[in-house]
Amino acid sequence: MKSNSEYEIIDDAISEYDFFHICETIMNSKEFPWIFEREITFKNDLDSKFMFYMTHLFYYNDSPISQFFNLLEPILKRINPFTLHRIKANFYPNQNYFYEHPMHTDDQSTLGALFYLNDNNGYTKLELENGDLVKIESKGNRLLLFNSKKNHCSTNCTDDFGRFNINFNFYY
């Protein structure tokens, strides 16, 4: 585990069995529904006019809204949130060029977690209190805990079919 006062990285966050089951369901099942999203962040970025991603909303506004919500139980046990705000899966397809999305904050919650489903050359970038930027590599079964009210951003990837993660917004 790598830790910093502003973020924490937990590798091998859940059991191999649970990790395999989550990955198979989200990344390889024809029954798992994805929604096309045109805007990756709330900021209107002209450079990203050709960027898109796919999402699956598990939980929103105090309620599970996906039949796959129970799939997340091992991760939720690891995070142990006080109250959830939103949980969504993200699929950033490989579009044959690498793109870092605009920095943004998640104003709806105080804490965020990203659970990475596959290894790839994408990353999450966090802005620390002192202004330094840190890149967290996408590594399967890695859990990143961070302050979601601070600037952060995501990327796509170019070395795999796509970049997959699950985004948790919650209060602790």
Rosetta blueprint (number, residue, H / E / L):
1 M L
2 K E
3 S E
4 N E
5 S L
6 E L
7 Y E
8 E E
9 I E
10 I E
11 D L
12 D L
13 A L
14 I L
15 S L
16 E H
17 Y H
18 D H
19 F H
20 F H
21 H H
22 I H
23 C H
24 E H
25 T H
26 I H
27 M H
28 N H
29 S L
30 K L
31 E L
32 F L
33 P L
34 W L
35 I E
36 F E
37 E E
38 R L
39 E L
40 I L
41 T L
42 F L
43 K L
44 N L
45 D L
46 L H
47 D H
48 S H
49 K L
50 F L
51 M L
52 F L
53 Y E
54 M E
55 T E
56 H E
57 L E
58 F E
59 Y E
60 Y E
61 N L
62 D L
63 S L
64 P E
65 I L
66 S L
67 Q L
68 F L
69 F H
70 N H
71 L H
72 L H
73 E H
74 P H
75 I H
76 L H
77 K H
78 R H
79 I H
80 N L
81 P L
82 F L
83 T E
84 L E
85 H E
86 R E
87 I E
88 K E
89 A E
90 N E
91 F E
92 Y E
93 P E
94 N L
95 Q L
96 N L
97 Y L
98 F L
99 Y L
100 E E
101 H L
102 P L
103 M L
104 H E
105 T L
106 D L
107 D L
108 Q L
109 S L
110 T L
111 L E
112 G E
113 A E
114 L E
115 F E
116 Y E
117 L L
118 N L
119 D L
120 N L
121 N L
122 G L
123 Y E
124 T E
125 K E
126 L E
127 E E
128 L L
129 E L
130 N L
131 G L
132 D L
133 L E
134 V E
135 K E
136 I E
137 E E
138 S L
139 K L
140 G L
141 N L
142 R E
143 L E
144 L E
145 L E
146 F E
147 N L
148 S L
149 K L
150 K L
151 N L
152 H E
153 C E
154 S L
155 T E
156 N L
157 C L
158 T L
159 D L
160 D L
161 F L
162 G E
163 R E
164 F E
165 N E
166 I E
167 N E
168 F E
169 N E
170 F E
171 Y E
172 Y L
